[in-house]
Amino acid sequence: MKISSEAKIGIIITIAIAVTIWGLNFLKGRNILKGVNTYYAIYEEVGGLEKNNKIFISGYQVGQVGDIYFNQDGSRNLIVLLGIEKAHEIPLNSEAVLYDADFMGTKAIRIKMSESDQFYQPGDTVLCRIQLGLTAQLENQLLPVKDKAESLIVTIDSLMSAMNYVFDRHTSDMLQASIQNLESSTQGIKNMLSDQGKLTSMIGHLEAITLNLKNHNEQLASAMSNIESITDSIARSELKSTISNTNKTLEETYQIMEKINHGEGTLGMLVNNDSLYQNITSLSLELDLLLKDLQENPKKYVNVSVFSKSDKKKKEK
C-alpha cells in the first residue's frame, strides 16, 4: 500500500513531537520510557522543596517529586507526590526523609529503606520526616545561647541600676563597657544566623568551591594523569646513567687537576716550575739586545761587497 505524502508528513511530525517531549523530560531527569509508581508523603512544611527535585535510594536517583499541594483537611499540611521507578519497590515502614542535598540548601528526598518483606502499593502514603540541615542545626544550638545572653543582659542591666548607688564612677563605667561588649557579641550571633549573615555566605562560597571542583573533575584527573606519565617517563629514562657518567667525568677532571697541581706531566711542570718562565724571559732579553746591536752595527754581522772578486784582485795588483 502506498502511503500518501500527507501521511508521511504527519508521521514525521508525530515522531518529532514525541522526541521533543522525551528530550525535555530527559533534560529534567525524567525518563518517560520507564514506568513510575506514585506514592504520597505528608509534611508539616517542605523548606523549599520544589517539583522535579530528586528522590534517592542509597545515593542513587530513583525518581522525582511530582507535585506539591496543601492538604484539604484544614491542617495546612503539604502533600508531596513521589514518582519512583517501578523497578524499585518500597518496603513497609520505610521513611521519606526530606533533607538538604547540598550546602546551598537544595532540597531532596531520601528513602530510608526498612527491613520489612512487605511493600507499599502505588498510591499509599509512606512515613516521612524532616532532617535538619547544617544551618538549622547551628541555629537550634546557638539560639538558646542567644536567648540566655539577652536574659543575662537584662538582669545585669537591672543589677547595674541598683549598683550605681554602691560602686564608684570608674567601676560603673567598666561594668557598662562589659555589658556593651556582651550586647555586641549577641548581635554578632544574631547576624550570623540571619539569611544574609556571614554563615550563609560562607556556606555558599564553600558550595561554589565544591561545585567548581566537581565541574572540573575531568581536567583535574587529566592533570594528575599527565603528572603520573611524566614521572613514569623520568623513571624509565637513562637519567641515572647520565648522572653516573657525569660524576665519573668530574672525578677524572679532578684527578687531572690534582696531577697538574703536584707538578706531574708536562703541563704540571709548566704550571709549577718557574725556571722555564725565567729562561724564556732571559732569552727574550738577549734577543732584544741582539736586535738592537744588529741595528746599530750591521757591518759587524753582515759583509756586503759591491765589486766582484775579479775586480777586487785587479785592485790589489
C-alpha positions as CSV (number, residue, x, y, z in Angstrom):
1,M,0.0,0.0,0.0
2,K,1.3,3.4,-1.0
3,I,1.5,5.9,1.8
4,S,0.5,9.4,0.8
5,S,2.7,12.4,1.3
6,E,0.3,13.9,3.9
7,A,0.5,10.7,5.9
8,K,4.3,10.7,5.7
9,I,4.4,14.3,6.9
10,G,2.0,13.5,9.8
11,I,4.1,10.6,10.9
12,I,7.3,12.6,10.8
13,I,5.7,15.5,12.8
14,T,4.3,13.0,15.4
15,I,7.8,11.4,15.8
16,A,9.4,14.8,16.1
17,I,6.9,15.9,18.8
18,A,7.4,12.6,20.7
19,V,11.2,13.0,20.6
20,T,10.9,16.6,21.7
21,I,8.7,15.6,24.7
22,W,11.1,12.8,25.6
23,G,14.1,15.1,25.3
24,L,12.6,17.8,27.6
25,N,11.7,15.2,30.2
26,F,15.2,13.7,29.9
27,L,16.8,17.0,30.5
28,K,14.7,17.4,33.6
29,G,16.0,14.0,34.8
30,R,12.9,12.0,33.9
31,N,12.7,9.1,31.6
32,I,9.2,8.7,30.4
33,L,10.1,5.3,28.8
34,K,10.4,3.9,32.3
35,G,7.3,3.1,34.3
36,V,6.7,5.2,37.5
37,N,4.8,4.4,40.7
38,T,3.3,7.3,42.6
39,Y,3.4,7.4,46.4
40,Y,2.4,10.2,48.8
41,A,4.2,11.8,51.8
42,I,2.7,14.4,54.1
43,Y,5.0,17.1,55.7
44,E,4.2,19.9,58.0
45,E,6.5,22.1,55.9
46,V,8.8,21.4,53.0
47,G,11.5,24.0,53.4
48,G,11.7,25.0,49.8
49,L,11.1,21.6,48.2
50,E,10.0,22.0,44.5
51,K,8.7,19.9,41.7
52,N,11.2,17.7,39.9
53,N,13.5,17.7,43.0
54,K,15.3,14.3,43.1
55,I,14.5,11.2,45.1
56,F,17.3,8.9,46.1
57,I,17.7,5.4,47.5
58,S,21.2,4.7,48.9
59,G,22.5,7.7,47.0
60,Y,21.1,6.6,43.6
61,Q,18.4,8.7,41.9
62,V,15.2,6.6,41.5
63,G,12.6,9.3,40.9
64,Q,11.4,12.9,41.2
65,V,8.9,14.9,43.1
66,G,5.8,15.0,41.0
67,D,3.6,17.7,42.7
68,I,3.2,19.6,45.9
69,Y,-0.1,20.9,47.3
70,F,-1.9,21.7,50.5
71,N,-4.0,19.1,52.3
72,Q,-7.7,20.0,52.0
73,D,-8.5,18.8,55.6
74,G,-7.6,22.2,57.0
75,S,-4.4,21.1,58.7
76,R,-2.3,23.1,56.3
77,N,0.0,20.2,55.9
78,L,1.6,19.7,52.5
79,I,1.1,16.6,50.3
80,V,4.1,15.6,48.2
81,L,3.8,13.2,45.3
82,L,6.7,10.8,45.0
83,G,7.3,9.5,41.5
84,I,9.5,6.4,41.9
85,E,10.5,4.0,39.1
86,K,8.6,0.7,39.1
87,A,11.8,-1.3,39.4
88,H,12.3,-0.1,43.0
89,E,9.7,-1.3,45.5
90,I,9.4,0.5,48.8
91,P,9.2,-1.8,51.9
92,L,6.6,-1.0,54.6
93,N,7.7,1.4,57.4
94,S,10.3,2.9,55.1
95,E,10.7,6.7,55.6
96,A,10.8,9.5,53.0
97,V,13.4,11.8,54.6
98,L,13.4,15.4,53.5
99,Y,17.0,16.8,53.7
100,D,19.4,19.4,52.3
101,A,21.2,17.8,49.3
102,D,24.0,20.5,49.3
103,F,25.3,23.4,51.2
104,M,23.1,25.8,49.2
105,G,20.0,24.3,50.8
106,T,18.7,22.4,47.7
107,K,16.1,20.0,49.0
108,A,15.8,16.3,48.1
109,I,14.1,13.2,49.5
110,R,16.0,10.1,50.6
111,I,14.1,6.9,51.0
112,K,15.4,5.2,54.2
113,M,14.6,1.5,53.5
114,S,13.2,-0.7,56.2
115,E,13.9,-4.4,56.7
116,S,10.3,-5.4,56.0
117,D,9.5,-8.1,53.5
118,Q,6.1,-6.4,52.7
119,F,5.9,-3.4,50.4
120,Y,3.9,-0.2,49.9
121,Q,1.4,-0.3,47.0
122,P,1.2,2.5,44.5
123,G,-0.9,5.3,45.9
124,D,-0.1,4.5,49.5
125,T,1.1,7.2,51.9
126,V,4.6,6.5,53.2
127,L,6.1,7.6,56.5
128,C,8.1,10.8,56.4
129,R,10.3,13.0,58.5
130,I,12.4,16.1,58.1
131,Q,16.2,16.1,58.6
132,L,17.5,19.4,59.8
133,G,20.2,21.0,57.6
134,L,23.5,22.4,58.8
135,T,22.2,25.9,59.1
136,A,19.1,24.9,61.0
137,Q,21.2,22.7,63.4
138,L,23.5,25.6,64.1
139,E,20.6,27.9,64.6
140,N,19.0,25.5,67.1
141,Q,22.2,25.2,69.0
142,L,23.0,28.9,69.1
143,L,19.6,30.3,69.7
144,P,19.4,29.1,73.3
145,V,22.8,30.8,73.9
146,K,21.4,34.0,72.4
147,D,18.3,33.9,74.5
148,K,20.3,33.3,77.7
149,A,22.7,36.1,76.8
150,E,19.8,38.5,76.2
151,S,18.3,37.4,79.6
152,L,21.6,37.9,81.2
153,I,22.0,41.4,79.8
154,V,18.6,42.4,81.1
155,T,19.5,41.0,84.6
156,I,22.9,42.8,84.5
157,D,21.2,46.0,83.4
158,S,18.8,45.8,86.3
159,L,21.7,45.0,88.6
160,M,23.7,48.0,87.3
161,S,20.8,50.3,88.0
162,A,20.8,49.1,91.6
163,M,24.6,49.1,91.9
164,N,25.0,52.7,90.8
165,Y,24.4,53.6,94.4
166,V,27.1,51.2,95.6
167,F,30.0,51.4,93.1
168,D,32.1,54.5,92.3
169,R,32.0,56.1,88.8
170,H,35.1,54.2,87.5
171,T,33.7,50.8,88.4
172,S,30.3,51.6,86.9
173,D,31.9,52.6,83.6
174,M,33.9,49.3,83.5
175,L,30.8,47.3,84.1
176,Q,28.9,49.3,81.5
177,A,31.6,48.7,78.9
178,S,31.5,44.9,79.6
179,I,27.7,44.9,79.1
180,Q,28.1,46.7,75.7
181,N,30.7,44.1,74.6
182,L,28.3,41.4,75.5
183,E,25.5,43.1,73.6
184,S,27.8,43.3,70.5
185,S,28.6,39.6,70.8
186,T,24.9,38.7,70.9
187,Q,24.2,40.9,67.9
188,G,27.1,39.1,66.1
189,I,25.5,35.8,66.8
190,K,22.1,37.1,65.5
191,N,23.6,38.4,62.3
192,M,25.5,35.1,61.7
193,L,22.2,33.2,62.0
194,S,20.3,35.6,59.6
195,D,19.7,34.6,56.0
196,Q,22.2,37.3,54.8
197,G,24.7,36.5,57.6
198,K,28.3,35.5,57.3
199,L,27.5,31.9,58.0
200,T,25.1,31.6,55.0
201,S,27.7,33.4,52.8
202,M,30.5,31.1,53.9
203,I,28.4,28.0,53.2
204,G,27.5,29.5,49.8
205,H,31.2,30.0,49.0
206,L,32.0,26.5,50.1
207,E,29.3,25.1,47.9
208,A,30.6,27.2,44.9
209,I,34.1,25.7,45.5
210,T,32.8,22.2,45.8
211,L,30.7,22.6,42.6
212,N,33.7,24.1,40.7
213,L,35.9,21.1,41.7
214,K,33.1,18.8,40.6
215,N,32.7,20.5,37.2
216,H,36.5,20.4,36.6
217,N,36.9,16.8,37.8
218,E,37.9,15.6,34.4
219,Q,40.5,18.3,34.0
220,L,42.0,17.5,37.4
221,A,42.1,13.8,36.6
222,S,43.8,14.6,33.2
223,A,46.4,16.8,35.0
224,M,47.1,14.0,37.5
225,S,47.4,11.5,34.7
226,N,49.9,13.8,32.9
227,I,52.0,14.2,36.1
228,E,52.0,10.4,36.5
229,S,53.0,10.0,32.9
230,I,55.9,12.5,33.3
231,T,57.0,10.7,36.5
232,D,57.0,7.3,34.7
233,S,59.0,8.8,31.8
234,I,61.6,10.1,34.1
235,A,61.8,6.8,35.9
236,R,62.2,4.9,32.6
237,S,64.8,7.4,31.2
238,E,68.6,6.9,31.5
239,L,68.8,9.8,34.0
240,K,70.6,7.6,36.5
241,S,73.2,6.5,33.8
242,T,73.7,10.2,32.8
243,I,74.3,11.3,36.3
244,S,76.7,8.4,36.8
245,N,78.7,9.3,33.7
246,T,78.8,13.0,34.8
247,N,80.1,12.1,38.2
248,K,82.8,9.9,36.5
249,T,83.8,12.7,34.2
250,L,84.1,15.2,37.2
251,E,86.2,12.6,39.1
252,E,88.6,12.2,36.2
253,T,88.8,16.0,35.8
254,Y,89.6,16.3,39.5
255,Q,92.4,13.7,39.2
256,I,93.9,15.6,36.2
257,M,93.9,18.9,38.2
258,E,95.5,17.2,41.2
259,K,98.3,15.9,39.0
260,I,98.8,19.4,37.5
261,N,98.9,20.9,41.0
262,H,101.6,18.3,42.0
263,G,103.7,19.1,39.0
264,E,103.2,15.8,37.2
265,G,103.4,15.7,33.4
266,T,104.4,18.4,31.0
267,L,101.5,20.7,31.9
268,G,102.2,20.3,35.6
269,M,105.8,21.2,35.2
270,L,104.9,24.3,33.1
271,V,102.4,25.4,35.8
272,N,104.5,24.7,38.9
273,N,108.2,25.2,37.7
274,D,109.1,28.8,37.2
275,S,112.6,28.1,35.7
276,L,111.0,27.8,32.2
277,Y,109.4,31.2,32.7
278,Q,112.8,32.7,33.8
279,N,114.7,31.1,30.8
280,I,112.1,32.4,28.4
281,T,112.4,35.9,29.9
282,S,116.2,35.8,29.7
283,L,116.1,34.6,26.1
284,S,113.7,37.4,25.2
285,L,116.1,39.9,26.8
286,E,119.1,38.6,24.9
287,L,117.2,38.6,21.6
288,D,116.2,42.2,22.3
289,L,119.8,43.2,22.9
290,L,121.0,41.3,19.8
291,L,118.4,43.0,17.6
292,K,119.4,46.4,19.0
293,D,123.1,45.7,18.3
294,L,122.3,44.5,14.8
295,Q,120.6,47.7,14.1
296,E,123.4,49.8,15.4
297,N,126.3,47.8,13.9
298,P,125.1,46.0,10.9
299,K,128.6,45.7,9.4
300,K,129.6,43.6,12.4
301,Y,127.3,40.9,11.3
302,V,126.8,41.5,7.5
303,N,129.8,42.0,5.0
304,V,128.4,43.5,1.8
305,S,130.8,43.7,-1.3
306,V,129.8,45.9,-4.2
307,F,132.5,44.7,-6.6
308,S,133.1,41.3,-7.9
309,K,136.0,39.1,-6.9
310,S,137.9,39.7,-10.2
311,D,137.8,43.4,-9.8
312,K,139.0,43.1,-6.3
313,K,142.0,41.2,-7.4
314,K,142.9,43.8,-10.1
315,K,142.9,46.5,-7.5
316,E,145.2,44.5,-5.3
317,K,147.7,44.2,-8.2
